[in-house]
């Protein structure tokens, strides 16, 4: 049976070499593998996301796929009006009759990155920078903070939300403020603005921990750690389920540390073996449920 096209919506740049592109490339390749037409709309402002979803549905899409937990409210509002279609949110949590949530459990790799940061940072302060506050991002920040506290309870985590995932000037200013606060390592959770973070980190002598992609493999000069949560396979799973008719009822599909191709900690070669061994033991405890990752922790935010 020939299925209707996939309409993929991105609130950021589909070619940002970060979170958005990971989902885009995974969905694109899966559509090609399953013989599905792939329609892309990127840089969709969040206030316009509901309208974009309705337009995609009315234009004949069989699956409306949105990249990012920030799209979840729009999908929850629009999906009930098109019960014959599938809606899926990558890094979403909510599911309904025709709404699916596909998620890489970034909180698990973020906890490990926090532990590694706590063990390798020489300062009393570890930093965090992001643009916006979707639920997956807040969970990852809480997990990172909890990981730091798990191994180095005396360290402080200071956090900045710039208000924009792609604005280079705001990201640069945030890095300067984190450096002034004493951070020698920053957990950077931005999209197109990640390049500005990298440039500032090099100038300021700050090591980075990345999120989502394997930033260590891509940019080892800047990134000491990466909380890998690759949404490429996650988006591909949403496409495959649509193409094969799997999962007839809406549900949340979660990929965790049991799938290291999707979720894992990546460390630069100079991270000591003792740190790798310690985080390896923590990973086993996370998988076994002996460590629970909190959904929220108290974090000092720089306004």
Secondary structure per residue as TSV (DSSP state, phi and psi in degrees):
chain	resnum	aa	ss	phi	psi
A	1	X	-	360.0	130.0
A	2	X	-	-79.4	127.4
A	3	X	-	-99.8	153.4
A	4	X	-	-66.4	161.2
A	5	X	-	-61.8	162.2
A	6	X	E	-98.0	127.4
A	7	X	E	-105.7	115.6
A	8	X	E	-106.5	127.7
A	9	X	E	-115.8	135.2
A	10	X	E	-129.7	123.7
A	11	X	S	-76.6	-3.7
A	12	X	S	-127.4	-163.2
A	13	X	-	-78.5	123.3
A	14	X	T	-66.1	-17.7
A	15	X	T	-112.9	39.4
A	16	X	S	-80.8	0.4
A	17	X	S	60.5	26.4
A	18	X	S	-145.2	-139.2
A	19	X	H	-58.8	-45.8
A	20	X	H	-64.5	-44.2
A	21	X	H	-67.4	-33.2
A	22	X	H	-59.2	-47.7
A	23	X	H	-66.5	-41.2
A	24	X	H	-59.2	-49.6
A	25	X	H	-67.5	-38.6
A	26	X	H	-63.8	-43.0
A	27	X	H	-67.7	-42.7
A	28	X	H	-58.5	-48.1
A	29	X	H	-66.9	-37.1
A	30	X	H	-67.9	-38.6
A	31	X	H	-62.9	-41.9
A	32	X	H	-62.5	-41.2
A	33	X	H	-65.6	-31.1
A	34	X	H	-101.6	5.6
A	35	X	T	69.1	34.0
A	36	X	-	-104.7	139.8
A	37	X	-	-68.2	141.2
A	38	X	E	-124.8	112.7
A	39	X	E	-108.8	128.6
A	40	X	E	-118.0	132.5
A	41	X	E	-129.4	117.8
A	42	X	-	-117.0	176.2
A	43	X	S	56.6	39.1
A	44	X	-	-81.5	118.1
A	45	X	-	-64.2	140.3
A	46	X	G	-56.9	-39.1
A	47	X	G	-62.6	-20.0
A	48	X	G	-99.0	3.2
A	49	X	H	-66.0	-41.4
A	50	X	H	-59.5	-44.9
A	51	X	H	-62.9	-39.9
A	52	X	H	-64.2	-39.0
A	53	X	H	-66.6	-42.8
A	54	X	H	-63.2	-41.9
A	55	X	H	-61.7	-42.3
A	56	X	H	-64.0	-42.5
A	57	X	H	-64.5	-42.9
A	58	X	H	-73.3	-17.8
A	59	X	T	-87.7	4.2
A	60	X	T	103.6	10.7
A	61	X	-	-68.0	146.1
A	62	X	S	-96.7	-26.8
A	63	X	E	-132.5	126.7
A	64	X	E	-104.8	114.2
A	65	X	E	-111.1	125.0
A	66	X	E	-117.8	135.5
A	67	X	E	-97.4	113.0
A	68	X	S	117.6	136.3
A	69	X	G	-61.4	-21.2
A	70	X	G	-66.8	-12.8
A	71	X	G	-89.0	-3.6
A	72	X	H	-64.8	-42.3
A	73	X	H	-62.9	-41.2
A	74	X	H	-64.1	-43.7
A	75	X	H	-64.0	-40.8
A	76	X	H	-63.8	-32.0
A	77	X	H	-78.6	-35.1
A	78	X	H	-90.0	-38.0
A	79	X	H	-53.9	-42.7
A	80	X	T	-60.6	-20.5
A	81	X	T	-82.7	-8.6
A	82	X	-	-132.9	66.2
A	83	X	T	-64.0	-19.2
A	84	X	T	-83.1	-9.1
A	85	X	S	-105.9	162.5
A	86	X	E	-101.2	141.1
A	87	X	E	-123.2	139.3
A	88	X	E	-141.3	139.5
A	89	X	E	-117.4	122.3
A	90	X	E	-79.5	126.0
A	91	X	T	71.3	30.0
A	92	X	-	-95.2	167.5
A	93	X	-	-123.0	-26.2
A	94	X	-	-88.4	140.2
A	95	X	-	-133.5	151.5
A	96	X	-	-147.0	-162.9
A	97	X	S	-58.9	-38.3
A	98	X	S	-131.4	22.1
A	99	X	E	-117.2	127.6
A	100	X	E	-118.5	146.3
A	101	X	E	-120.5	121.0
A	102	X	E	-116.6	126.7
A	103	X	E	-144.4	135.2
A	104	X	E	-87.3	128.6
A	105	X	-	-75.1	73.6
A	106	X	H	-62.5	-24.5
A	107	X	H	-60.8	-28.5
A	108	X	H	-70.3	-49.1
A	109	X	H	-70.3	-29.8
A	110	X	H	-66.9	-37.4
A	111	X	H	-61.3	-43.8
A	112	X	H	-64.6	-40.5
A	113	X	H	-64.1	-38.4
A	114	X	H	-63.0	-41.4
A	115	X	H	-63.2	-45.3
A	116	X	H	-64.6	-37.2
A	117	X	H	-64.1	-44.1
A	118	X	H	-61.3	-33.0
A	119	X	H	-82.8	-22.5
A	120	X	H	-107.6	-22.8
A	121	X	-	-68.5	137.2
A	122	X	-	-98.9	-4.1
A	123	X	S	-95.0	168.7
A	124	X	S	-82.9	-8.2
A	125	X	E	-128.0	134.7
A	126	X	E	-116.3	141.6
A	127	X	E	-107.1	164.2
A	128	X	E	-144.3	136.5
A	129	X	E	-136.9	135.0
A	130	X	E	-147.4	176.5
A	131	X	S	-100.0	-54.4
A	132	X	-	-123.9	-179.9
A	133	X	-	-122.4	51.3
A	134	X	-	-67.7	157.8
A	135	X	H	-55.2	-45.8
A	136	X	H	-59.6	-37.1
A	137	X	H	-66.8	-39.4
A	138	X	H	-67.8	-38.2
A	139	X	H	-62.3	-41.4
A	140	X	H	-66.7	-40.3
A	141	X	H	-63.6	-44.1
A	142	X	H	-60.7	-40.9
A	143	X	H	-66.1	-42.1
A	144	X	H	-60.4	-46.9
A	145	X	H	-60.4	-41.4
A	146	X	H	-65.8	-35.9
A	147	X	H	-65.0	-41.8
A	148	X	H	-59.6	-49.2
A	149	X	H	-64.3	-29.8
A	150	X	H	-62.1	-35.4
A	151	X	H	-110.9	-19.9
A	152	X	-	-144.1	71.9
A	153	X	T	-62.0	-15.3
A	154	X	T	-83.1	-11.7
A	155	X	-	-82.0	147.1
A	156	X	E	-100.0	145.8
A	157	X	E	-109.9	124.5
A	158	X	E	-114.1	141.5
A	159	X	E	-132.2	143.8
A	160	X	E	-132.4	131.0
A	161	X	E	-107.1	119.7
A	162	X	-	-79.8	-22.5
A	163	X	S	98.0	-5.2
A	164	X	-	-153.8	127.7
A	165	X	S	-73.9	-15.2
A	166	X	S	-119.2	-7.2
A	167	X	-	-80.5	113.4
A	168	X	H	-68.5	-39.8
A	169	X	H	-64.9	-42.3
A	170	X	H	-64.6	-39.2
A	171	X	H	-65.4	-41.8
A	172	X	H	-62.8	-44.9
A	173	X	H	-62.1	-39.2
A	174	X	H	-63.3	-41.9
A	175	X	H	-63.4	-39.2
A	176	X	H	-64.3	-38.2
A	177	X	H	-68.7	-38.8
A	178	X	H	-67.1	-37.5
A	179	X	H	-64.0	-42.3
A	180	X	H	-63.8	-28.8
A	181	X	T	-77.8	-7.7
A	182	X	T	104.3	6.3
A	183	X	E	-74.2	134.3
A	184	X	E	-109.3	-0.5
A	185	X	E	-147.1	136.5
A	186	X	E	-129.7	131.8
A	187	X	E	-84.5	108.4
A	188	X	E	-103.0	118.4
A	189	X	E	-124.0	63.0
A	190	X	-	-120.9	171.3
A	191	X	S	-104.4	-105.7
A	192	X	T	-62.7	-26.8
A	193	X	T	-75.2	-3.2
A	194	X	H	-61.2	-31.8
A	195	X	H	-62.4	-38.2
A	196	X	H	-68.0	-37.4
A	197	X	H	-61.1	-44.0
A	198	X	H	-61.4	-44.4
A	199	X	H	-63.3	-43.1
A	200	X	H	-66.8	-39.8
A	201	X	H	-60.9	-42.6
A	202	X	H	-62.8	-40.7
A	203	X	H	-69.7	-34.7
A	204	X	H	-93.7	-5.8
A	205	X	T	72.6	35.1
A	206	X	-	-107.4	134.3
A	207	X	E	-83.4	154.3
A	208	X	E	-120.6	148.6
A	209	X	E	-116.0	126.5
A	210	X	E	-98.9	168.3
A	211	X	E	-126.7	152.7
A	212	X	E	82.0	-85.6
A	213	X	S	-78.1	168.1
A	214	X	-	-84.2	81.4
A	215	X	H	-66.1	-26.3
A	216	X	H	-63.7	-46.8
A	217	X	H	-64.9	-37.2
A	218	X	H	-79.5	-37.1
A	219	X	-	-140.8	68.7
A	220	X	T	-65.7	-21.5
A	221	X	T	-67.8	-27.0
A	222	X	T	-101.7	-38.7
A	223	X	E	-103.6	121.7
A	224	X	E	-83.0	-33.7
A	225	X	E	-139.3	158.0
A	226	X	E	-146.3	127.6
A	227	X	E	-86.7	85.2
A	228	X	E	-70.9	128.5
A	229	X	E	-146.0	82.8
A	230	X	-	-77.2	110.4
A	231	X	H	-82.9	-1.9
A	232	X	H	-60.5	-55.1
A	233	X	H	-63.2	-28.0
A	234	X	H	-68.0	-48.8
A	235	X	H	-62.4	-38.6
A	236	X	H	-62.5	-36.2
A	237	X	H	-64.9	-38.7
A	238	X	H	-62.6	-40.4
A	239	X	H	-66.4	-45.7
A	240	X	H	-62.1	-40.7
A	241	X	H	-64.8	-38.4
A	242	X	H	-66.3	-44.6
A	243	X	H	-64.9	-34.8
A	244	X	H	-97.3	-5.9
A	245	X	T	76.5	18.4
A	246	X	-	-74.7	163.9
A	247	X	-	54.0	71.9
A	248	X	-	-66.9	-21.5
A	249	X	S	-113.0	147.9
A	250	X	-	-59.6	137.9
A	251	X	-	-158.4	164.1
A	252	X	E	-91.1	129.0
A	253	X	E	-114.7	119.1
A	254	X	E	-118.8	131.4
A	255	X	E	-107.7	124.8
A	256	X	-	-122.7	-159.5
A	257	X	T	-62.3	-19.1
A	258	X	T	-67.1	-11.5
A	259	X	-	-121.5	80.1
A	260	X	T	-63.6	-17.4
A	261	X	T	-66.1	-20.6
A	262	X	T	-106.8	-48.8
A	263	X	E	-125.3	122.8
A	264	X	E	-168.4	169.3
A	265	X	E	-97.9	131.6
A	266	X	E	-111.7	132.4
A	267	X	E	-123.3	141.5
A	268	X	-	-67.6	159.1
A	269	X	T	-60.6	-26.6
A	270	X	T	-85.5	1.2
A	271	X	S	-71.4	125.3
A	272	X	-	-58.6	151.0
A	273	X	H	-59.1	-35.4
A	274	X	H	-63.0	-35.8
A	275	X	H	-68.8	-43.0
A	276	X	H	-61.1	-41.5
A	277	X	H	-65.9	-41.8
A	278	X	H	-64.0	-44.6
A	279	X	H	-70.2	-28.2
A	280	X	H	-64.1	-41.2
A	281	X	H	-66.3	-39.0
A	282	X	H	-64.1	-38.9
A	283	X	H	-60.9	-40.9
A	284	X	H	-62.8	-40.1
A	285	X	H	-67.1	-37.1
A	286	X	H	-63.8	-46.5
A	287	X	H	-64.8	-33.4
A	288	X	H	-84.6	-5.5
A	289	X	T	82.8	9.0
A	290	X	S	-76.8	-20.0
A	291	X	S	-120.7	127.6
A	292	X	-	-102.9	131.4
A	293	X	-	-84.6	121.4
A	294	X	-	-70.7	148.7
A	295	X	S	-82.4	-18.7
A	296	X	-	-151.9	142.1
A	297	X	-	-139.5	160.7
A	298	X	-	-75.2	124.7
A	299	X	-	-129.4	137.5
A	300	X	E	-80.2	115.3
A	301	X	E	-102.4	136.4
A	302	X	-	-90.2	113.6
A	303	X	-	-73.9	360.0
